[in-house]
């Protein structure tokens, strides 16, 4: 499968299916890689590739993707990767879906290029709710294997997790984000219920699904998510 390279960054991605594109940002924290979708309540690569062109990727320094690390790295660094990959694939518009850390990735892309995103599924996003130390520890466990100075890694960690709410965008942005959103509720330490509920409360075009991951409902969740994507697919 292909790797997109630019400025020392090598991003591994896979394309499955045909049709209107959807770009996936996998769960896994700093280790966000497409392989993590296999452990999701439903695997969007399998479900959506029946009707859509699914682009799944490993984030920089996760899975099979690599990149240098600097003290200036932050959420915008990942957003620039996402924009560059879409440009490389000649994709002018697409849907997006993010699980876990992929929630902030989705909002970063919607903030940077709102005209490019036609719909977003936010699956149990990370967020701040008396859990900052857990994110510091998660970052540090990933950073142990990175080839970078302690100073650069400490700056990178601060850039990622020292802010509030969704870490990379604030409540004011979410309140004026008109992109259609399907929000699948989070409910644990890294994916606090309060963050998903606040997104659904603030965003003007958001739908919250509270019960979505159980074995008795996940099939209906996959069908609802597919219908959501189809309903917001551009015509013409």
Secondary structure, DSSP 8 states (H G I E B T S, - for coil): --EEEETTEEEEEEEES-SSEEEEE-SSGGG--GGGGGGSSS-HHHHHTTTSEEEEE--TTSTT-B----TT-SHHHHHHHHHHHHHHTT-SSEEEEEETTHHHHHHHHHHH-GGGEEEEEEES----SS-HHHHHHHHHHHHTTS-S-HHHHHHHHHHHHSSSTTSSS-HHHHHH--S-EEEE---SSSS-HHHHHHHHHH-TTEEEESS-SSTTTHHHHHHHHHHHHHHTS---
